[in-house]
Amino acid sequence: MNTLLWFQRDLRVDDNPALNWALQQQQPVIAVYIHSQKEDTPWAIGAASRWWLHQSLTKLAAALLPYNIELQFINASSVASISQLATDYEIDKVVWTSRVEPQRRICETTIENNLLNQGITVKRFKDELLQHPDAFLTASKDTPYRVFTPFYKKLRAELQLQNHQRSNTAYKHDSLRLAEKLTESVSLEQLELLDAHHWQHKLQQHCSPGAESAYKKLETFINEALPDYVTKRDFPAISATSTLSAHLHFGEISPRQIVDALAPLIEFEGGNAATAAEAFLRQLIWREFARYILWHFPATAVEPMNPKFNTAFWKKDDSSLKLWQRGQTGIAIVDAGMRELWQTGIMHNRVRMLAASLLTKNMGIAWQQGAAWFWDTLVDADLANNSMGWQWVAGCGVDAAPYFRVFNPDTQALKFDKQRTYINHWLNTLKTEALPVIDLASSRNDALYRYNQLIKKNNSVLPQEKKQCP
Ligand SMILES: Cc1cc2nc3c(=O)[nH]c(=O)nc-3n(C[C@H](O)[C@H](O)[C@H](O)COP(=O)(O)OP(=O)(O)OC[C@H]3O[C@@H](n4cnc5c(N)ncnc54)[C@H](O)[C@@H]3O)c2cc1C
């Protein structure tokens, strides 16, 4: 008999509980990655992320060979493929790491039910998260958290820094026989993850996918940048953040592995090292919160958490949207960010907030349109973080920024890019900067008027207390 190991967003060998479990079964492991674009619609993976995925799968396939496991690729629906594989290849056990995205959860439940009906053992791990959303509820009402701070406090208080049992993938794998080749498998190239647009030529200069790169980045970040994380993380010209988001998204590194690396700083070093590690941990917990919200409120991937912000609230303005996408708004720091995004597949968090604020508040364009552009162009495009980030800025999400917070991108640029290092770097191809397509002061007033009207119309109060930025 064979064990089927289904890789999704856990593309690493080290400390991977699903891989470890598969190895422990002491029978050949059929390892598959299933690319199911249709099944994932409307959240089929975007162009920049597909490039990252291609690289990541190449690295994973190589890392699995010493375990006598060949990673095989299937280009079809996961629901149809897994049941069929189980029937055709004498599979009696199937194991995978679960995901949080709504459509993936539906597919996983269907797959699990099908397999159980076929008499097959199913093992699912929840290693993508530090908590389990169903078991993590408010004490007073037993309902999901909607506000970050109490969520953070509870998770931080319960988070065990030391008692983590690492999955030991060295477990007797030498004795395993290589599983047979699946007739329905295709080559990695046949998954057609690489775009005809040849993004790879740009992206490969800035990104290095794969688990090995993630571990190196984490180590360098902890040694060199973490001490200044609190004071410098908002400055886009400075390499002060970890740049681990895409690695985390694809599971090349797990949040638990990062907590393990931070633990000694918090537990033994204290002082500035502990403060910096706590600040970084807090950002990881924002990631947890985004996943938690998506889990409990799956519609927030496409709809605002606050239903008052229906489509009628937003303006339809395709030409302004295009200028924003191309980095041609004439607002320097936003244009710089949009060009950074187009060139590298990455954008600094502070600039993401400014770009999102300009689009949704000053321009009045729906957050979903900005989120869709990010989805296609970010290498770290992540349904949970992206939807939460956009709704937070637009003021329509759970625990959102107050509606009257309309970032002034020029003031923000003076504060966080005073020497214009970041702006000049990304706008240096422009002979002259374009005139702003929007007047910041009047569009701010317009936004405040529209948000106020919405509040009056619905006779409700939108969140107004001071909120911390994610
Ligand atoms: C409009 C908007 C859209 C966004 N879209 C995405 C997205 O598609 N994918 C994505 O991973 N992040 C997204 N973010 C969050 C954040 O911008 C990135 O996670 C961060 O810039 C990644 O850089 P880093 O790894 O160097 O972060 P670090 O500062 O080193 O933080 C460490 C990790 O914590 C998590 N994290 C940090 N900030 C946030 C945050 N605000 N919300 C949730 N998790 C966070 C990330 O996993 C990050 O890798 C978005 C933010 C905004 C405002």
The ligand as an ORCA input file, in Angstrom:
! r2SCAN-3c Opt
* xyz 0 1
  C      -3.363     47.065      1.278
  C      -2.483     45.966      1.862
  C      -2.365     44.752      1.194
  C      -1.565     43.738      1.723
  N      -1.472     42.538      1.042
  C      -0.710     41.543      1.553
  C      -0.608     40.296      0.879
  O      -1.224     40.053     -0.157
  N       0.210     39.355      1.420
  C       0.901     39.560      2.582
  O       1.620     38.659      3.029
  N       0.776     40.710      3.250
  C       0.022     41.721      2.774
  N      -0.060     42.900      3.450
  C       0.601     43.029      4.768
  C       2.049     43.557      4.754
  O       2.142     44.678      3.926
  C       3.070     42.511      4.298
  O       2.855     41.299      4.979
  C       4.491     42.991      4.579
  O       4.739     44.171      3.871
  C       5.477     41.927      4.172
  O       6.791     42.377      4.396
  P       7.735     41.639      5.445
  O       7.655     40.169      5.256
  O       9.071     42.277      5.316
  O       7.039     42.032      6.818
  P       7.617     42.022      8.312
  O       7.453     43.384      8.862
  O       8.950     41.419      8.365
  O       6.558     41.118      9.080
  C       6.716     39.691      9.267
  C       5.509     38.952      8.761
  O       4.341     39.340      9.488
  C       3.213     39.344      8.619
  N       2.688     40.712      8.536
  C       3.369     41.861      8.618
  N       2.537     42.914      8.513
  C       1.300     42.395      8.334
  C       0.003     42.962      8.155
  N      -0.190     44.273      8.129
  N      -1.048     42.143      7.980
  C      -0.891     40.806      8.008
  N       0.311     40.199      8.174
  C       1.387     40.986      8.338
  C       3.712     38.914      7.232
  O       3.491     37.521      7.094
  C       5.187     39.261      7.309
  O       5.979     38.480      6.433
  C      -0.869     43.946      2.940
  C      -0.985     45.173      3.590
  C      -1.774     46.178      3.054
  C      -1.878     47.491      3.778
*
